[in-house]
């Protein structure tokens, strides 16, 4: 197991399990046998889904074993709504929250799926939900969304083909090679060595707040890399809010109905911003509205830092397993009241992050921490976690409808885990012309995630209205 994947394996705690959790809504029921056939053809083709994790003092590795899909596919059914025309979406969200805090069995491959019947939406439609839990050490969100989506076909009556042997081998190659190819092997080793020296220098200093100056001296010749390392290691804490604190491990989840992706693009074009800028600004506005609704004072200088995963793979390598991303800190200007001013400030801050090496530095941190003693990993991991309030991921999905055993994938949402004492996670996923927000919160901080999620769409609608009021 690579040291980056090992770092994620060891990051499990009582308050935060390192699982990626997803929910897929299917318009027609799919039988367990049909799901198992798809898993056999697609998931089990990759050895990581057939392997349990074995660890000793020297490290961790994958050990293949016979897989009993009855251990990994769990049928379930929700009770019908009590009132006619009602919904049991809240019950489904409670089930997802409960599974988010339930560890995966360590004596089996680290994934499981629950196939849940009789899910009645707020629109009265009865659908089936597929709840997916996969440990982060197997792969990151980008890779897992790609592998998961590959179980589905683009035609309603045609099953997707099995991956080729070459694709299976390539999917589990060295994550550094995935990022840096076609650089030479010597260059890859040089990056590994420089990142190792960089992180070892971090471990030598007990006063973490002085790391920036030490690293700058060590890596003066590294130019922008050193600058980004200093920024990452010397950032201050963001504004204390009710969203930040000590989590207790009990999770709550909620998700929105999809927004039209075409409208998001149009708003971005009107203001000269990217789709990401618009979505991030909507998140900032929703958090601001939630805090104010709770009676909290939200000053103009209120800022909430979110750690944003940045994919480091080349476009042709999106389905490679393992973890090949770095976390970059984005400070959301929650204190700005004007939605347009908030959007433009988000754009400015996003532009500042582009073109730097922060994500590469962050992945180097994880790579070496996975080889360091676990207490060292915990200390440095918690140091960075204290600087942020939430983890926020944004993954683009396919923009055409997908099918599994004659059933269309209607909606899909996922949540990445939060490490250390971070207790809030926000996820954005686009699929089939829509974009959907999801949130997971810890019971010690936020017990009503629906009260947050319902504010995303109104914040976006403010931008729509202001764009329509502008000059054309």
Secondary structure by P-SEA (a helix, b strand, c coil): ccaaaaaaaacccccccccbbbbbbbcccccaaaaaaaaaacccccccccbbbbbcccbbbbbbcccccccccccccccccccccccaaaaaaaaaaaaaacccccccccccccccccccccccccbbbbbbbbbcccccaaaaaaaaaaacccccccccccccaaaaaaacccccccccccccaaaaaaaaaaaaaaaaaaaacccccaaaaaaaaaccccaaaaaaaaaaaccccccccccccccccbbbbbbbccccaaaaaaaaaaacccaaaaaaaaaaaaaaaaaaaacccccccbbbbbbbbbbcccccccccccccbbbbbbbbccccccaaaaaaaaaaaaaaacccaaaaaaaaaaaaaaaccaaaaaaaaaaaaaaccbbbbbbbcccbbbbccccccccccbbbbbcccccbbbbbbbcccbbbbbbbbbccccccaaaaaaaaaaaaaaaaaaaaaccc
